[in-house]
Amino acid sequence: MRSDTVEAASLLLNARADANAKLDRSAFFRAAEMACRLKSRLSTDTPVMVRYMAECSSSALGHAIFHGSEHLVSFLLAARGDPELPNNRGHTPLQLTRHHGIFQILHRYVKNPKWERSDVLTSFGSYDGTDVQSSDEDCFFI
């Protein structure tokens, strides 16, 4: 994930954006989401992009988890992102977890759901986005 992804999330949250907001998709995207759900159900070898589009009604936390963006997941959890908020398909971000590092982060969070921002952000910089560490991972959505 690029450091500017966490910085962008920080800017949005500082501007009072809701960490649990989901995009209000147009009819076209809703139709594409439904088609991708159908493709996922009918095929055992579904491309990643089709699986992603089938889950595209997730919150920012769901998208970060799906893509394995550990820094962004930690940041959004610290900003009170809800790992149990379902998307239109009924899947929660917890159910979208596919990466070992994300499992570890979520396991820590589930053990201590009152996670303080300072517990997580000490390694990611302050809430205003300064001193954010960069990584080679990339996330498609914020």
C-alpha positions as CSV (number, residue, x, y, z in Angstrom):
1,M,0.0,0.0,0.0
2,R,1.2,3.4,-0.8
3,S,1.6,5.9,2.1
4,D,-0.7,8.3,0.4
5,T,-3.6,5.8,0.8
6,V,-3.4,6.1,4.6
7,E,-2.8,9.9,4.3
8,A,-6.0,10.2,2.1
9,A,-7.9,8.1,4.7
10,S,-6.6,10.4,7.4
11,L,-7.6,13.5,5.5
12,L,-11.1,12.2,5.0
13,L,-11.5,11.1,8.7
14,N,-10.2,14.5,9.9
15,A,-12.9,16.1,7.7
16,R,-15.4,14.1,9.7
17,A,-16.0,11.3,7.1
18,D,-17.7,8.2,8.4
19,A,-15.2,5.3,8.6
20,N,-18.1,2.9,8.0
21,A,-19.7,4.6,5.1
22,K,-20.4,2.6,1.9
23,L,-20.6,4.0,-1.5
24,D,-24.0,4.7,-2.9
25,R,-23.7,2.8,-6.2
26,S,-25.5,3.7,-9.4
27,A,-27.9,1.2,-11.1
28,F,-25.1,0.3,-13.5
29,F,-22.7,-0.7,-10.7
30,R,-25.5,-2.5,-8.8
31,A,-26.2,-4.6,-12.0
32,A,-22.5,-5.3,-12.4
33,E,-22.2,-6.4,-8.8
34,M,-25.2,-8.7,-9.2
35,A,-23.7,-10.2,-12.4
36,C,-20.4,-10.8,-10.6
37,R,-22.2,-12.5,-7.8
38,L,-23.9,-14.8,-10.2
39,K,-20.6,-15.6,-11.9
40,S,-19.0,-16.3,-8.5
41,R,-21.9,-18.7,-7.7
42,L,-21.7,-20.6,-11.0
43,S,-18.0,-20.9,-11.4
44,T,-15.3,-22.4,-9.2
45,D,-12.5,-20.6,-11.0
46,T,-13.6,-17.0,-10.6
47,P,-11.1,-14.2,-11.4
48,V,-10.1,-11.9,-8.6
49,M,-11.7,-8.9,-10.2
50,V,-15.0,-10.6,-10.5
51,R,-14.8,-11.7,-6.8
52,Y,-13.9,-8.0,-5.9
53,M,-16.9,-6.6,-7.9
54,A,-19.2,-9.1,-6.2
55,E,-18.2,-7.6,-2.9
56,C,-17.9,-3.9,-4.0
57,S,-20.6,-2.7,-1.7
58,S,-18.3,-3.1,1.3
59,S,-17.1,-0.3,3.5
60,A,-13.5,1.0,3.1
61,L,-12.4,-1.5,5.8
62,G,-13.9,-4.3,3.7
63,H,-12.0,-3.1,0.6
64,A,-8.8,-2.8,2.6
65,I,-9.2,-6.3,4.0
66,F,-10.1,-7.8,0.6
67,H,-6.8,-6.4,-0.9
68,G,-4.7,-7.3,2.1
69,S,-3.7,-3.7,3.0
70,E,-2.4,-4.2,6.5
71,H,-1.5,-0.6,7.3
72,L,-4.9,0.7,6.0
73,V,-6.8,-2.1,7.9
74,S,-5.1,-1.1,11.2
75,F,-5.7,2.5,10.5
76,L,-9.4,2.1,9.8
77,L,-9.9,-0.2,12.8
78,A,-8.2,2.5,14.9
79,A,-10.7,5.0,13.4
80,R,-13.5,2.8,14.6
81,G,-14.2,1.0,11.3
82,D,-16.7,-1.8,12.0
83,P,-15.3,-5.3,11.0
84,E,-18.9,-6.7,11.3
85,L,-20.7,-4.3,9.0
86,P,-22.2,-6.3,6.2
87,N,-22.1,-5.4,2.5
88,N,-25.1,-5.8,0.2
89,R,-24.2,-9.5,-0.1
90,G,-24.4,-9.9,3.6
91,H,-20.6,-10.5,4.0
92,T,-18.7,-8.7,6.7
93,P,-15.1,-7.5,6.4
94,L,-14.2,-10.3,8.7
95,Q,-15.6,-12.8,6.2
96,L,-13.6,-11.2,3.3
97,T,-10.3,-11.8,5.0
98,R,-7.9,-13.8,2.8
99,H,-4.4,-12.7,4.0
100,H,-2.5,-14.1,7.0
101,G,-1.4,-10.6,8.2
102,I,-4.9,-9.4,8.1
103,F,-6.0,-12.4,10.2
104,Q,-3.5,-11.5,12.8
105,I,-4.6,-7.8,12.9
106,L,-8.2,-8.8,13.2
107,H,-7.5,-11.5,15.9
108,R,-5.8,-8.8,18.0
109,Y,-8.7,-6.5,17.4
110,V,-11.3,-9.1,18.3
111,K,-9.4,-9.9,21.5
112,N,-9.4,-6.2,22.4
113,P,-12.3,-4.4,20.6
114,K,-11.7,-1.2,22.6
115,W,-8.4,-0.8,20.7
116,E,-7.2,2.8,21.2
117,R,-6.0,4.8,18.2
118,S,-2.6,5.2,19.9
119,D,-2.2,1.4,20.2
120,V,-2.3,1.0,16.4
121,L,-1.1,4.4,15.2
122,T,2.3,4.3,17.0
123,S,3.7,2.4,14.0
124,F,1.7,4.3,11.4
125,G,2.1,7.9,12.4
126,S,-0.3,10.3,13.9
127,Y,-4.0,10.6,13.0
128,D,-3.3,13.6,10.9
129,G,-1.3,11.5,8.4
130,T,2.2,12.6,9.3
131,D,5.0,10.1,9.5
132,V,3.0,7.4,7.7
133,Q,5.2,4.5,6.7
134,S,5.0,3.4,3.1
135,S,4.9,-0.1,1.7
136,D,5.0,-1.7,-1.7
137,E,1.4,-2.9,-1.4
138,D,-1.3,-1.0,-3.2
139,C,-5.0,-0.7,-2.4
140,F,-7.6,0.0,-5.2
141,F,-10.1,1.7,-3.0
142,I,-10.3,4.2,-0.1
